[in-house]
Amino acid sequence: MESMNISLPEPLKQFVDGQLATGRYSSVSEYVRELIREDEKRKAEEQLEALLLEGLRGEETEFTRADWDAIRTRALAKLKARKQQG
């Protein structure tokens, strides 16, 4: 695992320390990792929403077997990549 140094102004450091004091996080690193994961999740949800809206605005077409196969392949690749990260 790689290390990073992060500089925070005192009010933000106090906030992080308060989060640790709740007992939910055992370290600053654990807290920051969760924040990053939540940000990744939020961005993925925003991208999905944008794609869904684009699809709703687009021309209506029928899905073929090849379309479903392509979706399945992409989904499995993303799942595999996520398992390798975690």
PDB file with SEQRES, HELIX, SHEET and CRYST1 records, atoms N, CA, C and O in Angstrom:
SEQRES   1 A   86  MET GLU SER MET ASN ILE SER LEU PRO GLU PRO LEU LYS          
SEQRES   2 A   86  GLN PHE VAL ASP GLY GLN LEU ALA THR GLY ARG TYR SER          
SEQRES   3 A   86  SER VAL SER GLU TYR VAL ARG GLU LEU ILE ARG GLU ASP          
SEQRES   4 A   86  GLU LYS ARG LYS ALA GLU GLU GLN LEU GLU ALA LEU LEU          
SEQRES   5 A   86  LEU GLU GLY LEU ARG GLY GLU GLU THR GLU PHE THR ARG          
SEQRES   6 A   86  ALA ASP TRP ASP ALA ILE ARG THR ARG ALA LEU ALA LYS          
SEQRES   7 A   86  LEU LYS ALA ARG LYS GLN GLN GLY                              
HELIX    1 AA1 GLU A   10  ALA A   21  1                                  12    
HELIX    2 AA2 VAL A   28  ARG A   57  1                                  30    
HELIX    3 AA3 ARG A   65  GLN A   85  1                                  21    
CRYST1    1.000    1.000    1.000  90.00  90.00  90.00 P 1           1          
ATOM      1  N   MET A   1       0.848  -1.167   0.000  1.00  0.00           N  
ATOM      2  CA  MET A   1       0.000   0.000   0.000  1.00  0.00           C  
ATOM      3  C   MET A   1       0.898   1.236   0.000  1.00  0.00           C  
ATOM      4  O   MET A   1       1.902   1.281   0.710  1.00  0.00           O  
ATOM      5  N   GLU A   2       0.537   2.219  -0.786  1.00  0.00           N  
ATOM      6  CA  GLU A   2       1.292   3.468  -0.880  1.00  0.00           C  
ATOM      7  C   GLU A   2       0.882   4.433   0.226  1.00  0.00           C  
ATOM      8  O   GLU A   2      -0.238   4.373   0.733  1.00  0.00           O  
ATOM      9  N   SER A   3       1.797   5.318   0.591  1.00  0.00           N  
ATOM     10  CA  SER A   3       1.523   6.346   1.601  1.00  0.00           C  
ATOM     11  C   SER A   3       1.440   7.702   0.931  1.00  0.00           C  
ATOM     12  O   SER A   3       2.098   7.956  -0.078  1.00  0.00           O  
ATOM     13  N   MET A   4       0.616   8.575   1.511  1.00  0.00           N  
ATOM     14  CA  MET A   4       0.493   9.957   1.047  1.00  0.00           C  
ATOM     15  C   MET A   4       0.467  10.852   2.275  1.00  0.00           C  
ATOM     16  O   MET A   4      -0.065  10.482   3.322  1.00  0.00           O  
ATOM     17  N   ASN A   5       1.046  12.026   2.131  1.00  0.00           N  
ATOM     18  CA  ASN A   5       0.960  13.032   3.191  1.00  0.00           C  
ATOM     19  C   ASN A   5      -0.078  14.062   2.769  1.00  0.00           C  
ATOM     20  O   ASN A   5      -0.077  14.526   1.629  1.00  0.00           O  
ATOM     21  N   ILE A   6      -0.958  14.413   3.691  1.00  0.00           N  
ATOM     22  CA  ILE A   6      -2.006  15.382   3.406  1.00  0.00           C  
ATOM     23  C   ILE A   6      -1.932  16.489   4.445  1.00  0.00           C  
ATOM     24  O   ILE A   6      -1.903  16.229   5.648  1.00  0.00           O  
ATOM     25  N   SER A   7      -1.902  17.722   3.966  1.00  0.00           N  
ATOM     26  CA  SER A   7      -1.894  18.877   4.872  1.00  0.00           C  
ATOM     27  C   SER A   7      -3.319  19.401   5.003  1.00  0.00           C  
ATOM     28  O   SER A   7      -4.016  19.601   4.008  1.00  0.00           O  
ATOM     29  N   LEU A   8      -3.740  19.621   6.251  1.00  0.00           N  
ATOM     30  CA  LEU A   8      -5.087  20.129   6.515  1.00  0.00           C  
ATOM     31  C   LEU A   8      -5.003  21.357   7.396  1.00  0.00           C  
ATOM     32  O   LEU A   8      -4.160  21.426   8.291  1.00  0.00           O  
ATOM     33  N   PRO A   9      -5.875  22.333   7.149  1.00  0.00           N  
ATOM     34  CA  PRO A   9      -5.962  23.441   8.101  1.00  0.00           C  
ATOM     35  C   PRO A   9      -6.516  22.911   9.429  1.00  0.00           C  
ATOM     36  O   PRO A   9      -7.183  21.877   9.461  1.00  0.00           O  
ATOM     37  N   GLU A  10      -6.242  23.608  10.493  1.00  0.00           N  
ATOM     38  CA  GLU A  10      -6.622  23.151  11.832  1.00  0.00           C  
ATOM     39  C   GLU A  10      -8.108  22.782  11.959  1.00  0.00           C  
ATOM     40  O   GLU A  10      -8.414  21.744  12.545  1.00  0.00           O  
ATOM     41  N   PRO A  11      -9.049  23.594  11.432  1.00  0.00           N  
ATOM     42  CA  PRO A  11     -10.464  23.209  11.577  1.00  0.00           C  
ATOM     43  C   PRO A  11     -10.783  21.849  10.926  1.00  0.00           C  
ATOM     44  O   PRO A  11     -11.576  21.077  11.464  1.00  0.00           O  
ATOM     45  N   LEU A  12     -10.173  21.564   9.783  1.00  0.00           N  
ATOM     46  CA  LEU A  12     -10.415  20.260   9.147  1.00  0.00           C  
ATOM     47  C   LEU A  12      -9.758  19.133   9.929  1.00  0.00           C  
ATOM     48  O   LEU A  12     -10.325  18.046  10.046  1.00  0.00           O  
ATOM     49  N   LYS A  13      -8.572  19.382  10.464  1.00  0.00           N  
ATOM     50  CA  LYS A  13      -7.922  18.363  11.293  1.00  0.00           C  
ATOM     51  C   LYS A  13      -8.767  18.050  12.522  1.00  0.00           C  
ATOM     52  O   LYS A  13      -8.905  16.889  12.907  1.00  0.00           O  
ATOM     53  N   GLN A  14      -9.326  19.079  13.132  1.00  0.00           N  
ATOM     54  CA  GLN A  14     -10.194  18.858  14.295  1.00  0.00           C  
ATOM     55  C   GLN A  14     -11.433  18.049  13.902  1.00  0.00           C  
ATOM     56  O   GLN A  14     -11.883  17.186  14.656  1.00  0.00           O  
ATOM     57  N   PHE A  15     -11.974  18.334  12.724  1.00  0.00           N  
ATOM     58  CA  PHE A  15     -13.131  17.572  12.267  1.00  0.00           C  
ATOM     59  C   PHE A  15     -12.770  16.099  12.092  1.00  0.00           C  
ATOM     60  O   PHE A  15     -13.508  15.218  12.535  1.00  0.00           O  
ATOM     61  N   VAL A  16     -11.642  15.834  11.450  1.00  0.00           N  
ATOM     62  CA  VAL A  16     -11.203  14.448  11.249  1.00  0.00           C  
ATOM     63  C   VAL A  16     -10.972  13.778  12.602  1.00  0.00           C  
ATOM     64  O   VAL A  16     -11.388  12.639  12.811  1.00  0.00           O  
ATOM     65  N   ASP A  17     -10.317  14.474  13.507  1.00  0.00           N  
ATOM     66  CA  ASP A  17     -10.102  13.920  14.845  1.00  0.00           C  
ATOM     67  C   ASP A  17     -11.438  13.597  15.523  1.00  0.00           C  
ATOM     68  O   ASP A  17     -11.559  12.589  16.219  1.00  0.00           O  
ATOM     69  N   GLY A  18     -12.428  14.453  15.316  1.00  0.00           N  
ATOM     70  CA  GLY A  18     -13.762  14.183  15.864  1.00  0.00           C  
ATOM     71  C   GLY A  18     -14.389  12.930  15.266  1.00  0.00           C  
ATOM     72  O   GLY A  18     -15.080  12.183  15.959  1.00  0.00           O  
ATOM     73  N   GLN A  19     -14.149  12.704  13.985  1.00  0.00           N  
ATOM     74  CA  GLN A  19     -14.666  11.492  13.351  1.00  0.00           C  
ATOM     75  C   GLN A  19     -14.004  10.247  13.945  1.00  0.00           C  
ATOM     76  O   GLN A  19     -14.656   9.225  14.158  1.00  0.00           O  
ATOM     77  N   LEU A  20     -12.719  10.349  14.205  1.00  0.00           N  
ATOM     78  CA  LEU A  20     -12.018   9.222  14.832  1.00  0.00           C  
ATOM     79  C   LEU A  20     -12.527   8.983  16.255  1.00  0.00           C  
ATOM     80  O   LEU A  20     -12.628   7.841  16.705  1.00  0.00           O  
ATOM     81  N   ALA A  21     -12.843  10.065  16.949  1.00  0.00           N  
ATOM     82  CA  ALA A  21     -13.304   9.956  18.338  1.00  0.00           C  
ATOM     83  C   ALA A  21     -14.643   9.224  18.448  1.00  0.00           C  
ATOM     84  O   ALA A  21     -14.969   8.686  19.507  1.00  0.00           O  
ATOM     85  N   THR A  22     -15.416   9.200  17.365  1.00  0.00           N  
ATOM     86  CA  THR A  22     -16.699   8.496  17.415  1.00  0.00           C  
ATOM     87  C   THR A  22     -16.511   6.990  17.511  1.00  0.00           C  
ATOM     88  O   THR A  22     -17.428   6.263  17.893  1.00  0.00           O  
ATOM     89  N   GLY A  23     -15.301   6.524  17.160  1.00  0.00           N  
ATOM     90  CA  GLY A  23     -15.036   5.090  17.213  1.00  0.00           C  
ATOM     91  C   GLY A  23     -15.372   4.357  15.931  1.00  0.00           C  
ATOM     92  O   GLY A  23     -15.117   3.159  15.809  1.00  0.00           O  
ATOM     93  N   ARG A  24     -15.939   5.067  14.983  1.00  0.00           N  
ATOM     94  CA  ARG A  24     -16.313   4.417  13.727  1.00  0.00           C  
ATOM     95  C   ARG A  24     -15.082   4.092  12.881  1.00  0.00           C  
ATOM     96  O   ARG A  24     -15.088   3.128  12.115  1.00  0.00           O  
ATOM     97  N   TYR A  25     -14.030   4.895  13.020  1.00  0.00           N  
ATOM     98  CA  TYR A  25     -12.798   4.723  12.252  1.00  0.00           C  
ATOM     99  C   TYR A  25     -11.643   4.488  13.215  1.00  0.00           C  
ATOM    100  O   TYR A  25     -11.564   5.107  14.276  1.00  0.00           O  
ATOM    101  N   SER A  26     -10.757   3.592  12.830  1.00  0.00           N  
ATOM    102  CA  SER A  26      -9.619   3.311  13.708  1.00  0.00           C  
ATOM    103  C   SER A  26      -8.411   4.169  13.377  1.00  0.00           C  
ATOM    104  O   SER A  26      -7.469   4.242  14.166  1.00  0.00           O  
ATOM    105  N   SER A  27      -8.427   4.824  12.212  1.00  0.00           N  
ATOM    106  CA  SER A  27      -7.294   5.668  11.836  1.00  0.00           C  
ATOM    107  C   SER A  27      -7.734   6.718  10.822  1.00  0.00           C  
ATOM    108  O   SER A  27      -8.799   6.613  10.215  1.00  0.00           O  
ATOM    109  N   VAL A  28      -6.897   7.724  10.655  1.00  0.00           N  
ATOM    110  CA  VAL A  28      -7.153   8.757   9.653  1.00  0.00           C  
ATOM    111  C   VAL A  28      -7.173   8.116   8.269  1.00  0.00           C  
ATOM    112  O   VAL A  28      -7.996   8.467   7.423  1.00  0.00           O  
ATOM    113  N   SER A  29      -6.264   7.177   8.048  1.00  0.00           N  
ATOM    114  CA  SER A  29      -6.205   6.502   6.748  1.00  0.00           C  
ATOM    115  C   SER A  29      -7.514   5.788   6.431  1.00  0.00           C  
ATOM    116  O   SER A  29      -7.996   5.848   5.300  1.00  0.00           O  
ATOM    117  N   GLU A  30      -8.088   5.118   7.417  1.00  0.00           N  
ATOM    118  CA  GLU A  30      -9.356   4.420   7.208  1.00  0.00           C  
ATOM    119  C   GLU A  30     -10.462   5.413   6.844  1.00  0.00           C  
ATOM    120  O   GLU A  30     -11.275   5.150   5.958  1.00  0.00           O  
ATOM    121  N   TYR A  31     -10.485   6.547   7.528  1.00  0.00           N  
ATOM    122  CA  TYR A  31     -11.480   7.575   7.255  1.00  0.00           C  
ATOM    123  C   TYR A  31     -11.324   8.131   5.842  1.00  0.00           C  
ATOM    124  O   TYR A  31     -12.311   8.276   5.121  1.00  0.00           O  
ATOM    125  N   VAL A  32     -10.098   8.441   5.445  1.00  0.00           N  
ATOM    126  CA  VAL A  32      -9.847   8.999   4.119  1.00  0.00           C  
ATOM    127  C   VAL A  32     -10.185   7.970   3.035  1.00  0.00           C  
ATOM    128  O   VAL A  32     -10.764   8.322   2.007  1.00  0.00           O  
ATOM    129  N   ARG A  33      -9.827   6.707   3.258  1.00  0.00           N  
ATOM    130  CA  ARG A  33     -10.165   5.666   2.278  1.00  0.00           C  
ATOM    131  C   ARG A  33     -11.684   5.581   2.074  1.00  0.00           C  
ATOM    132  O   ARG A  33     -12.157   5.446   0.946  1.00  0.00           O  
ATOM    133  N   GLU A  34     -12.439   5.662   3.170  1.00  0.00           N  
ATOM    134  CA  GLU A  34     -13.901   5.615   3.026  1.00  0.00           C  
ATOM    135  C   GLU A  34     -14.416   6.822   2.255  1.00  0.00           C  
ATOM    136  O   GLU A  34     -15.308   6.684   1.418  1.00  0.00           O  
ATOM    137  N   LEU A  35     -13.871   7.997   2.525  1.00  0.00           N  
ATOM    138  CA  LEU A  35     -14.280   9.192   1.778  1.00  0.00           C  
ATOM    139  C   LEU A  35     -14.011   9.027   0.289  1.00  0.00           C  
ATOM    140  O   LEU A  35     -14.841   9.399  -0.540  1.00  0.00           O  
ATOM    141  N   ILE A  36     -12.861   8.473  -0.049  1.00  0.00           N  
ATOM    142  CA  ILE A  36     -12.507   8.275  -1.456  1.00  0.00           C  
ATOM    143  C   ILE A  36     -13.441   7.258  -2.094  1.00  0.00           C  
ATOM    144  O   ILE A  36     -13.904   7.465  -3.216  1.00  0.00           O  
ATOM    145  N   ARG A  37     -13.724   6.163  -1.398  1.00  0.00           N  
ATOM    146  CA  ARG A  37     -14.649   5.153  -1.941  1.00  0.00           C  
ATOM    147  C   ARG A  37     -16.042   5.746  -2.173  1.00  0.00           C  
ATOM    148  O   ARG A  37     -16.677   5.473  -3.192  1.00  0.00           O  
ATOM    149  N   GLU A  38     -16.504   6.549  -1.231  1.00  0.00           N  
ATOM    150  CA  GLU A  38     -17.816   7.185  -1.392  1.00  0.00           C  
ATOM    151  C   GLU A  38     -17.826   8.146  -2.574  1.00  0.00           C  
ATOM    152  O   GLU A  38     -18.820   8.238  -3.295  1.00  0.00           O  
ATOM    153  N   ASP A  39     -16.721   8.861  -2.774  1.00  0.00           N  
ATOM    154  CA  ASP A  39     -16.622   9.772  -3.913  1.00  0.00           C  
ATOM    155  C   ASP A  39     -16.629   8.982  -5.220  1.00  0.00           C  
ATOM    156  O   ASP A  39     -17.284   9.380  -6.183  1.00  0.00           O  
ATOM    157  N   GLU A  40     -15.907   7.870  -5.255  1.00  0.00           N  
ATOM    158  CA  GLU A  40     -15.915   7.017  -6.450  1.00  0.00           C  
ATOM    159  C   GLU A  40     -17.333   6.525  -6.744  1.00  0.00           C  
ATOM    160  O   GLU A  40     -17.786   6.539  -7.888  1.00  0.00           O  
ATOM    161  N   LYS A  41     -18.017   6.094  -5.697  1.00  0.00           N  
ATOM    162  CA  LYS A  41     -19.386   5.594  -5.850  1.00  0.00           C  
ATOM    163  C   LYS A  41     -20.314   6.692  -6.372  1.00  0.00           C  
ATOM    164  O   LYS A  41     -21.128   6.458  -7.265  1.00  0.00           O  
ATOM    165  N   ARG A  42     -20.181   7.897  -5.801  1.00  0.00           N  
ATOM    166  CA  ARG A  42     -21.026   9.017  -6.229  1.00  0.00           C  
ATOM    167  C   ARG A  42     -20.785   9.354  -7.696  1.00  0.00           C  
ATOM    168  O   ARG A  42     -21.730   9.588  -8.450  1.00  0.00           O  
ATOM    169  N   LYS A  43     -19.525   9.378  -8.093  1.00  0.00           N  
ATOM    170  CA  LYS A  43     -19.207   9.691  -9.489  1.00  0.00           C  
ATOM    171  C   LYS A  43     -19.715   8.609 -10.435  1.00  0.00           C  
ATOM    172  O   LYS A  43     -20.177   8.919 -11.533  1.00  0.00           O  
ATOM    173  N   ALA A  44     -19.636   7.353 -10.028  1.00  0.00           N  
ATOM    174  CA  ALA A  44     -20.159   6.264 -10.851  1.00  0.00           C  
ATOM    175  C   ALA A  44     -21.672   6.393 -10.993  1.00  0.00           C  
ATOM    176  O   ALA A  44     -22.217   6.171 -12.075  1.00  0.00           O  
ATOM    177  N   GLU A  45     -22.354   6.752  -9.901  1.00  0.00           N  
ATOM    178  CA  GLU A  45     -23.805   6.934  -9.955  1.00  0.00           C  
ATOM    179  C   GLU A  45     -24.179   8.110 -10.853  1.00  0.00           C  
ATOM    180  O   GLU A  45     -25.159   8.041 -11.594  1.00  0.00           O  
ATOM    181  N   GLU A  46     -23.396   9.193 -10.788  1.00  0.00           N  
ATOM    182  CA  GLU A  46     -23.646  10.339 -11.667  1.00  0.00           C  
ATOM    183  C   GLU A  46     -23.457   9.955 -13.129  1.00  0.00           C  
ATOM    184  O   GLU A  46     -24.239  10.363 -13.988  1.00  0.00           O  
ATOM    185  N   GLN A  47     -22.423   9.174 -13.411  1.00  0.00           N  
ATOM    186  CA  GLN A  47     -22.175   8.732 -14.782  1.00  0.00           C  
ATOM    187  C   GLN A  47     -23.315   7.840 -15.266  1.00  0.00           C  
ATOM    188  O   GLN A  47     -23.774   7.973 -16.401  1.00  0.00           O  
ATOM    189  N   LEU A  48     -23.768   6.934 -14.408  1.00  0.00           N  
ATOM    190  CA  LEU A  48     -24.876   6.057 -14.772  1.00  0.00           C  
ATOM    191  C   LEU A  48     -26.131   6.870 -15.058  1.00  0.00           C  
ATOM    192  O   LEU A  48     -26.824   6.622 -16.044  1.00  0.00           O  
ATOM    193  N   GLU A  49     -26.420   7.835 -14.202  1.00  0.00           N  
ATOM    194  CA  GLU A  49     -27.594   8.676 -14.407  1.00  0.00           C  
ATOM    195  C   GLU A  49     -27.500   9.436 -15.738  1.00  0.00           C  
ATOM    196  O   GLU A  49     -28.484   9.534 -16.472  1.00  0.00           O  
ATOM    197  N   ALA A  50     -26.317   9.969 -16.039  1.00  0.00           N  
ATOM    198  CA  ALA A  50     -26.126  10.689 -17.304  1.00  0.00           C  
ATOM    199  C   ALA A  50     -26.349   9.759 -18.494  1.00  0.00           C  
ATOM    200  O   ALA A  50     -26.974  10.145 -19.482  1.00  0.00           O  
ATOM    201  N   LEU A  51     -25.838   8.538 -18.396  1.00  0.00           N  
ATOM    202  CA  LEU A  51     -26.022   7.577 -19.490  1.00  0.00           C  
ATOM    203  C   LEU A  51     -27.484   7.170 -19.641  1.00  0.00           C  
ATOM    204  O   LEU A  51     -27.984   7.011 -20.755  1.00  0.00           O  
ATOM    205  N   LEU A  52     -28.161   7.003 -18.510  1.00  0.00           N  
ATOM    206  CA  LEU A  52     -29.587   6.654 -18.576  1.00  0.00           C  
ATOM    207  C   LEU A  52     -30.393   7.784 -19.212  1.00  0.00           C  
ATOM    208  O   LEU A  52     -31.261   7.538 -20.050  1.00  0.00           O  
ATOM    209  N   LEU A  53     -30.102   9.029 -18.810  1.00  0.00           N  
ATOM    210  CA  LEU A  53     -30.809  10.170 -19.403  1.00  0.00           C  
ATOM    211  C   LEU A  53     -30.510  10.275 -20.896  1.00  0.00           C  
ATOM    212  O   LEU A  53     -31.400  10.576 -21.691  1.00  0.00           O  
ATOM    213  N   GLU A  54     -29.265  10.028 -21.272  1.00  0.00           N  
ATOM    214  CA  GLU A  54     -28.895  10.043 -22.689  1.00  0.00           C  
ATOM    215  C   GLU A  54     -29.684   8.974 -23.449  1.00  0.00           C  
ATOM    216  O   GLU A  54     -30.169   9.209 -24.556  1.00  0.00           O  
ATOM    217  N   GLY A  55     -29.799   7.815 -22.839  1.00  0.00           N  
ATOM    218  CA  GLY A  55     -30.558   6.733 -23.465  1.00  0.00           C  
ATOM    219  C   GLY A  55     -32.029   7.068 -23.606  1.00  0.00           C  
ATOM    220  O   GLY A  55     -32.651   6.746 -24.618  1.00  0.00           O  
ATOM    221  N   LEU A  56     -32.586   7.710 -22.598  1.00  0.00           N  
ATOM    222  CA  LEU A  56     -33.998   8.079 -22.659  1.00  0.00           C  
ATOM    223  C   LEU A  56     -34.265   9.122 -23.744  1.00  0.00           C  
ATOM    224  O   LEU A  56     -35.339   9.145 -24.344  1.00  0.00           O  
ATOM    225  N   ARG A  57     -33.281   9.980 -23.988  1.00  0.00           N  
ATOM    226  CA  ARG A  57     -33.439  11.018 -25.005  1.00  0.00           C  
ATOM    227  C   ARG A  57     -33.146  10.495 -26.414  1.00  0.00           C  
ATOM    228  O   ARG A  57     -33.512  11.125 -27.407  1.00  0.00           O  
ATOM    229  N   GLY A  58     -32.496   9.359 -26.489  1.00  0.00           N  
ATOM    230  CA  GLY A  58     -32.063   8.823 -27.785  1.00  0.00           C  
ATOM    231  C   GLY A  58     -33.184   8.125 -28.540  1.00  0.00           C  
ATOM    232  O   GLY A  58     -34.315   7.984 -28.074  1.00  0.00           O  
ATOM    233  N   GLU A  59     -32.803   7.707 -29.711  1.00  0.00           N  
ATOM    234  CA  GLU A  59     -33.731   6.986 -30.582  1.00  0.00           C  
ATOM    235  C   GLU A  59     -34.005   5.600 -30.012  1.00  0.00           C  
ATOM    236  O   GLU A  59     -33.095   4.928 -29.526  1.00  0.00           O  
ATOM    237  N   GLU A  60     -35.244   5.185 -30.073  1.00  0.00           N  
ATOM    238  CA  GLU A  60     -35.626   3.887 -29.548  1.00  0.00           C  
ATOM    239  C   GLU A  60     -35.233   2.794 -30.544  1.00  0.00           C  
ATOM    240  O   GLU A  60     -35.563   2.867 -31.728  1.00  0.00           O  
ATOM    241  N   THR A  61     -34.527   1.785 -30.044  1.00  0.00           N  
ATOM    242  CA  THR A  61     -34.137   0.637 -30.861  1.00  0.00           C  
ATOM    243  C   THR A  61     -34.337  -0.633 -30.063  1.00  0.00           C  
ATOM    244  O   THR A  61     -34.434  -0.594 -28.836  1.00  0.00           O  
ATOM    245  N   GLU A  62     -34.397  -1.752 -30.750  1.00  0.00           N  
ATOM    246  CA  GLU A  62     -34.526  -3.042 -30.070  1.00  0.00           C  
ATOM    247  C   GLU A  62     -33.150  -3.587 -29.740  1.00  0.00           C  
ATOM    248  O   GLU A  62     -32.202  -3.434 -30.509  1.00  0.00           O  
ATOM    249  N   PHE A  63     -33.058  -4.222 -28.589  1.00  0.00           N  
ATOM    250  CA  PHE A  63     -31.811  -4.853 -28.205  1.00  0.00           C  
ATOM    251  C   PHE A  63     -31.679  -6.195 -28.912  1.00  0.00           C  
ATOM    252  O   PHE A  63     -32.638  -6.957 -29.041  1.00  0.00           O  
ATOM    253  N   THR A  64     -30.466  -6.453 -29.359  1.00  0.00           N  
ATOM    254  CA  THR A  64     -30.171  -7.743 -29.966  1.00  0.00           C  
ATOM    255  C   THR A  64     -29.409  -8.603 -28.967  1.00  0.00           C  
ATOM    256  O   THR A  64     -28.994  -8.124 -27.911  1.00  0.00           O  
ATOM    257  N   ARG A  65     -29.234  -9.845 -29.299  1.00  0.00           N  
ATOM    258  CA  ARG A  65     -28.451 -10.738 -28.442  1.00  0.00           C  
ATOM    259  C   ARG A  65     -27.027 -10.185 -28.290  1.00  0.00           C  
ATOM    260  O   ARG A  65     -26.443 -10.267 -27.209  1.00  0.00           O  
ATOM    261  N   ALA A  66     -26.474  -9.628 -29.360  1.00  0.00           N  
ATOM    262  CA  ALA A  66     -25.132  -9.055 -29.317  1.00  0.00           C  
ATOM    263  C   ALA A  66     -25.065  -7.879 -28.341  1.00  0.00           C  
ATOM    264  O   ALA A  66     -24.058  -7.705 -27.655  1.00  0.00           O  
ATOM    265  N   ASP A  67     -26.125  -7.072 -28.271  1.00  0.00           N  
ATOM    266  CA  ASP A  67     -26.171  -5.956 -27.320  1.00  0.00           C  
ATOM    267  C   ASP A  67     -26.092  -6.485 -25.889  1.00  0.00           C  
ATOM    268  O   ASP A  67     -25.306  -5.989 -25.082  1.00  0.00           O  
ATOM    269  N   TRP A  68     -26.905  -7.489 -25.578  1.00  0.00           N  
ATOM    270  CA  TRP A  68     -26.910  -8.064 -24.229  1.00  0.00           C  
ATOM    271  C   TRP A  68     -25.551  -8.691 -23.907  1.00  0.00           C  
ATOM    272  O   TRP A  68     -25.062  -8.563 -22.785  1.00  0.00           O  
ATOM    273  N   ASP A  69     -24.944  -9.363 -24.875  1.00  0.00           N  
ATOM    274  CA  ASP A  69     -23.623  -9.961 -24.655  1.00  0.00           C  
ATOM    275  C   ASP A  69     -22.574  -8.892 -24.363  1.00  0.00           C  
ATOM    276  O   ASP A  69     -21.724  -9.076 -23.492  1.00  0.00           O  
ATOM    277  N   ALA A  70     -22.631  -7.786 -25.083  1.00  0.00           N  
ATOM    278  CA  ALA A  70     -21.675  -6.691 -24.859  1.00  0.00           C  
ATOM    279  C   ALA A  70     -21.859  -6.089 -23.469  1.00  0.00           C  
ATOM    280  O   ALA A  70     -20.877  -5.793 -22.788  1.00  0.00           O  
ATOM    281  N   ILE A  71     -23.088  -5.910 -23.050  1.00  0.00           N  
ATOM    282  CA  ILE A  71     -23.369  -5.377 -21.708  1.00  0.00           C  
ATOM    283  C   ILE A  71     -22.841  -6.332 -20.648  1.00  0.00           C  
ATOM    284  O   ILE A  71     -22.208  -5.907 -19.682  1.00  0.00           O  
ATOM    285  N   ARG A  72     -23.099  -7.610 -20.826  1.00  0.00           N  
ATOM    286  CA  ARG A  72     -22.644  -8.616 -19.861  1.00  0.00           C  
ATOM    287  C   ARG A  72     -21.117  -8.623 -19.783  1.00  0.00           C  
ATOM    288  O   ARG A  72     -20.555  -8.683 -18.690  1.00  0.00           O  
ATOM    289  N   THR A  73     -20.453  -8.564 -20.918  1.00  0.00           N  
ATOM    290  CA  THR A  73     -18.989  -8.562 -20.948  1.00  0.00           C  
ATOM    291  C   THR A  73     -18.427  -7.358 -20.217  1.00  0.00           C  
ATOM    292  O   THR A  73     -17.487  -7.493 -19.434  1.00  0.00           O  
ATOM    293  N   ARG A  74     -18.994  -6.174 -20.464  1.00  0.00           N  
ATOM    294  CA  ARG A  74     -18.529  -4.955 -19.786  1.00  0.00           C  
ATOM    295  C   ARG A  74     -18.776  -5.033 -18.280  1.00  0.00           C  
ATOM    296  O   ARG A  74     -17.924  -4.638 -17.484  1.00  0.00           O  
ATOM    297  N   ALA A  75     -19.939  -5.542 -17.899  1.00  0.00           N  
ATOM    298  CA  ALA A  75     -20.267  -5.640 -16.473  1.00  0.00           C  
ATOM    299  C   ALA A  75     -19.321  -6.601 -15.765  1.00  0.00           C  
ATOM    300  O   ALA A  75     -18.849  -6.308 -14.667  1.00  0.00           O  
ATOM    301  N   LEU A  76     -19.039  -7.744 -16.382  1.00  0.00           N  
ATOM    302  CA  LEU A  76     -18.134  -8.709 -15.771  1.00  0.00           C  
ATOM    303  C   LEU A  76     -16.718  -8.150 -15.668  1.00  0.00           C  
ATOM    304  O   LEU A  76     -16.022  -8.410 -14.686  1.00  0.00           O  
ATOM    305  N   ALA A  77     -16.286  -7.388 -16.663  1.00  0.00           N  
ATOM    306  CA  ALA A  77     -14.955  -6.773 -16.622  1.00  0.00           C  
ATOM    307  C   ALA A  77     -14.870  -5.757 -15.489  1.00  0.00           C  
ATOM    308  O   ALA A  77     -13.862  -5.691 -14.786  1.00  0.00           O  
ATOM    309  N   LYS A  78     -15.922  -4.968 -15.312  1.00  0.00           N  
ATOM    310  CA  LYS A  78     -15.934  -3.985 -14.222  1.00  0.00           C  
ATOM    311  C   LYS A  78     -15.942  -4.683 -12.863  1.00  0.00           C  
ATOM    312  O   LYS A  78     -15.258  -4.248 -11.937  1.00  0.00           O  
ATOM    313  N   LEU A  79     -16.706  -5.752 -12.743  1.00  0.00           N  
ATOM    314  CA  LEU A  79     -16.754  -6.510 -11.491  1.00  0.00           C  
ATOM    315  C   LEU A  79     -15.385  -7.098 -11.169  1.00  0.00           C  
ATOM    316  O   LEU A  79     -14.938  -7.039 -10.024  1.00  0.00           O  
ATOM    317  N   LYS A  80     -14.722  -7.662 -12.168  1.00  0.00           N  
ATOM    318  CA  LYS A  80     -13.395  -8.224 -11.969  1.00  0.00           C  
ATOM    319  C   LYS A  80     -12.406  -7.146 -11.546  1.00  0.00           C  
ATOM    320  O   LYS A  80     -11.605  -7.370 -10.639  1.00  0.00           O  
ATOM    321  N   ALA A  81     -12.447  -5.981 -12.187  1.00  0.00           N  
ATOM    322  CA  ALA A  81     -11.548  -4.886 -11.836  1.00  0.00           C  
ATOM    323  C   ALA A  81     -11.804  -4.414 -10.402  1.00  0.00           C  
ATOM    324  O   ALA A  81     -10.864  -4.097  -9.674  1.00  0.00           O  
ATOM    325  N   ARG A  82     -13.040  -4.368 -10.012  1.00  0.00           N  
ATOM    326  CA  ARG A  82     -13.386  -3.923  -8.644  1.00  0.00           C  
ATOM    327  C   ARG A  82     -12.881  -4.903  -7.604  1.00  0.00           C  
ATOM    328  O   ARG A  82     -12.392  -4.503  -6.548  1.00  0.00           O  
ATOM    329  N   LYS A  83     -13.002  -6.203  -7.908  1.00  0.00           N  
ATOM    330  CA  LYS A  83     -12.515  -7.226  -6.964  1.00  0.00           C  
ATOM    331  C   LYS A  83     -11.004  -7.147  -6.813  1.00  0.00           C  
ATOM    332  O   LYS A  83     -10.475  -7.390  -5.728  1.00  0.00           O  
ATOM    333  N   GLN A  84     -10.300  -6.808  -7.901  1.00  0.00           N  
ATOM    334  CA  GLN A  84      -8.846  -6.697  -7.839  1.00  0.00           C  
ATOM    335  C   GLN A  84      -8.431  -5.472  -7.034  1.00  0.00           C  
ATOM    336  O   GLN A  84      -7.374  -5.488  -6.402  1.00  0.00           O  
ATOM    337  N   GLN A  85      -9.236  -4.407  -7.041  1.00  0.00           N  
ATOM    338  CA  GLN A  85      -8.932  -3.200  -6.274  1.00  0.00           C  
ATOM    339  C   GLN A  85      -9.137  -3.419  -4.789  1.00  0.00           C  
ATOM    340  O   GLN A  85      -8.352  -2.951  -3.965  1.00  0.00           O  
ATOM    341  N   GLY A  86     -10.198  -4.133  -4.456  1.00  0.00           N  
ATOM    342  CA  GLY A  86     -10.611  -4.260  -3.067  1.00  0.00           C  
ATOM    343  C   GLY A  86      -9.856  -5.254  -2.327  1.00  0.00           C  
ATOM    344  O   GLY A  86     -10.106  -5.461  -1.140  1.00  0.00           O  
TER     345      GLY A  86                                                      
END                                                                             
